[in-house]
């Protein structure tokens, strides 16, 4: 196993935005020496109505969470279970972003090393196009019991990890895991080597969404470090989380020094009207 102790986590939420939406369910599997040591889950009262589309998807209703604890009440129990372990989640940026937001609302600092099994699937099964949980369930013949509930989805992530070790050499799984833990947690829709061609030099960068829609123009004296910072598990803004969900491509240009980057950034913002830049 790639770690002697790890925590598999899944959340259900009222929507997609950690700055607006709230957690409705948390499930944690603590794995020690390749076996489940603890299964823990709880519903969470989000303090707001659950949208009908979310109710239909998860089966979690307002009545079910009415008497459930608020996140602040269970935050210490969650933090104690995660502390010191690798946090594993499918599309980890989503779950980690919500955890950061909820812990911040509770006034509690939170940080963890996060491993995304979407990105691990991409690294180990590049011949396949689909790496969402439904695609992985079908691809590996996993039981889909409890789909779209936190405990069920966490269990499926554990089943996927075990399937990887059955199907592939352990050395290959562990090498891929080490590589992913050593680099920024890029959005799952980007190639694992998306930062490799970006230099540690001054310049500007453009994030693009679907249909070449400009999302954001930025500048830095160190392009690779700055772009990687957008995807840091420990330093997330609401804008960075939205960019991660929409981003499909990154382009960059080097410039002569910081002043050159500043001038080029200003010109590109005026030319492209990127959706996430503050217009002056």
N, C-alpha and C positions, 0 to 999 in steps of 0.2 A: 504494500500500500504506500502511496506517495507521502503520507504523513502518519505518524503513530496515533495522532488524535486530530480529528477534524469535526466540524459542525456543518451539517447540511441544513439550510434554512429555506423556507418558503413563506411568502406573505400573500394574503389577499387584501385588496384595497378598494376604496370607493372610486378610483380612477387612475389616471396615468401620471399625474403631476404631484411630486412630493411637496411642492410649495402650496398646493391647494387641497389635495385629497389626503385621506387618512387611512391608516391600517385598520382592517376589520378582523383579521385572523393571523396568527403566527404559529408556525410549527418548526420544531427543531429536532433533528436527529443527531445525537452525539455518538460518533463512531470512534472506537478505541481498539487499536490492533486488529483492524479489519472486521470488527463485529459491532453491531449496535449496542451501545452501553445504556442509552436512555432515549426514550421518545417522549416529547413534551409538546403540548399545543394548547392554545387558548383562543377563544373569540375575544375581540376587542371592541368596545363601544367607541365608534369614531366621532360621536358628538354631532352627527349630522345625518340626514337621510341617505340611504344607499340608493343610487340610481337604479332604475328598473332594468337597464341592460346588464348591470353588474349583478343584480339579484338573479336574473335569468341565467347568467353564466355560472355563478358560484353556488347558487341556492341559499346564500346567506341573506336573511331578511332583517328589516329593522326590529321585528319582534325578537329575533334570535339574539341580537346584540344589546337589547334594551337593558338587561341586567348584567351584562359583561363588564369587566373592569376597563377603565381608560388605560391608554398605553403607559402613562406615567406610573400607574400602580404596578404594572408588571415589568417595567423597564429594568429594575435591578435583577429580576429573575432571568430576563433575557441576556443582560450583560454578563452575568455570572456564568451562564452556559457557553457564551461565545468567547469569553476572555482567554487569551493565550492560544487559541486554536485557529487553524485556517478556516475561514468562512466560505463554504461552497454553496453556490446557488446557480440556477439556470437563468441566464441573463442577469448576472450578479449586479450590474450597474443599477438596474431597476430596484432590486431588493435593498441594496446598500444605500441607495439614495433615500428611500423611504425610512430606513433605520436611522440614518443621519438626521433627517428632518424630525422624526418623532423624538429621538433622544434630545435634540436641540430644544424642541418644544417643552420637554420635561426638565430642561436645564442641566442635562447630564452630558459630559463629553463622551464621544464614542469614536473608536477607530478599530479597524481589524484588517488583516491581510485577506483579501477576497480572491477567490478563484471562480471563474465563470465556466460552467460546463458547456455553454454554447460555443465558446471559443476553444475549449478543449476538444469538442466534437469536430470543429472545423480543422483543427490541427491534426487530429488522428484519423479522420475519415474525409479527406479532401475530395474523394471521388463522388461524394454525395452532395446534392444541392441543399437539401433541407436539414436544418439543425435545430429547429424548434422542438419543444417537448413532444408534440404529437408526432412529428417526423421520426424522432428518436424511438418513441414507443413502437411505431410500426416497423422501423428498420431492424430493431433488435428483438422484436416479439415480446415486449414487456407487458405485464398486466397493467391495465389502465384503470384500476379500481380507485375511486375517489378523485378523479381528474377534476381540476379547478377548485379543489379544496386544499388548504395548505398542507395538511398531514399527508394526503394522498400524493400530491406533487413532490413533496420532499422524499417520500418513499420511492417514487419513480426515479428521481435523481440518483439515489443510492443504488437502485437496480441497474441504472445505466453505468455507474462506476464499476459495479461488479461485472457487467457485461464486457466492458473494455478490457478488464483483466483476464476474462475468459478468452477473448478473441485475439488479443494482441500481446506481444511480449511485455512483461512488466517494465523492462528497461526503457521501452519506447514510451509507455504511458508516463513514467516518472520523469523522463527527459523533457517531454512536452509540458508537463506540469511545472517543472523548474523554469522553463523558458517563460511561461505565462506569468509566473509569480515574480519574475525579475523585471518585467517591463510594465509600462502603464496599461491599465485595463481598458483597451480600446473598445469602442462600440462594436457589437458583434457583427454588424454588417460590413465592417472594414476588414481587409486582409490582415492576417497576423503580422506581416512585415511592412505595414503601411508607413511606419516611421523610419524604416531602414534607409530610404533614399533621401531623407531630409537632413541637411547638414547642421552642425553646430556653428552657424554663421548668422550675421544680421540679415534681415529680410522681412517679407510680408507673406501672408498665407491667406487662402480663401477656402472656406468650407462650403461645399455644395450639397444640396438636397436632391430630391427626385427631379427629373427633367431639367437638370443643370440650373436649378433655382439657387442663386447666391444666398447663403444663410448668414455668413459672418466673414468679415475681413479683419485681420489682426496683424500686428507687427511685433518684432522682438530682436534683441541683439543675439539671441540664441534660438533659432527657429525650432530645433528639435525639442529642446527643453520646454519652450513655451507651449508648443502644440501638445506635447505629452501632459503638461499641467492641466489642460482642459479635461483630461481623462483620468486625473488622479482620484483614487478611491477616497482619499482623506480630505480633499479640498474641492468641494463641489458647490457651485452656485446654481440657482434655478435656471439661468441661461445655459450653463454647461450641460445640465441634464436634458434640457429641451434640444440642444444641439446634438447630443448623443443619440436621441431618438430619431432625428430627422436626417443626420449626416450620412451621405453615401460616397463622397469623394473629397480629397484634400489636394489643393494645388499650392505651390509655393514659388517665390522668386527671391533670390539673394540680392542684396543691395550693398552699396558702399557705405558702411557705417550706420549708426543709429539715425542720423539725420536723413539719410537716403531712405531708410525704412519708414520714417515718419511721413515724408513727402509722398512716397508711393502709396502708403496706406490711405492718406487723404484723397489721392486721386482715384483709387479703386473704389472707395466708399461712394464718391460722387458719381462714378461711372456705373457701378453695379447695383446700388441701392439695396444692400444686403438686409435681410429681414430682421436680424438680431443685433445690428449695430444701432447705437443711440444716434439719431440724426441731429446734427447741430445746425 
